[in-house]
Amino acid sequence: MADNGPNVILHKEPITDDVENALIERIFSNAKLMLDLGAGHRRNARLGSFKDRLKCPSFCMDLRFSTTIDVNGNLENLPFKDNSVHTAVCWSVLEHVHEPQRCVESIHRVLGSGGLLLVQLPFLYPLHGTKDEVDCYRFTLFGVQYLFRQFSRVEIFSKGDYADVLAWLMVNFNKGTLAGLTQTILARVFRILLALFGKRLNPWHNNTGWVIVAYK
């Protein structure tokens, strides 16, 4: 890890699936009251496999009404009391809002002292919005640090490197087992070729996104 200031920890290596899984499992295991923000349904798809680790009360909130969520609300003005929540998750959501800074400030308001926020954000990533679910923003390292500047401590993990970015763009965000395997193979090939040409795969300059843990 590298320290980038008194309250920001930058993890040098891109986060692996094992590390990401362990991080989510630890957060779920220790949560006392959790908000899953912008989930769209009972549990965000990425986090659903960890539901058995969640022993505390939890509420799923989304802007759009659905019988599968607990709370219908807006991230910019969360319908919860100040300092009332222990843990919040906002996974692949903030690129789909018009005012991400206001949303982060709203989450900070409802978190109690020592509470934490788990976030995933895209950086160099294909457009994946629709007419009803806009895709507005991409976030650089500088933007991420500014976005979470109110928090007392922020851990930042990069997702992938330049080789992964090229693989994603080649496959163009297609989903499924074959697409995932193709992306993995392409990334390995690109990583070898880039190394041969002396390209430094700096994960802070080129990656597909970020995983952030912010502590109030």
JOSULBEL-V396698 format. One line per field, one symbol per residue. psi: psi as a letter, one per 20 degrees, with the letter a starting at -180 (. if undefined). A space follows every 10 residues. Layout:
psi: ???
This chain:
psi: qppkrhjpop pgqqprhggg ghggggghhi qhpppopkhi ahpphhihij hiioirqqpp qqhppqijrh porphimplq qqkiqgpqpn olgiijqhmh ghghhgghgi prpirqppqp qqenqqpkrr hinqohqqpr ghhghhhkhi qhpppppqoa ahghghgghg ilkqrrgggg gggggggggh ggghhhjjpp moihhoriaq ppopp.
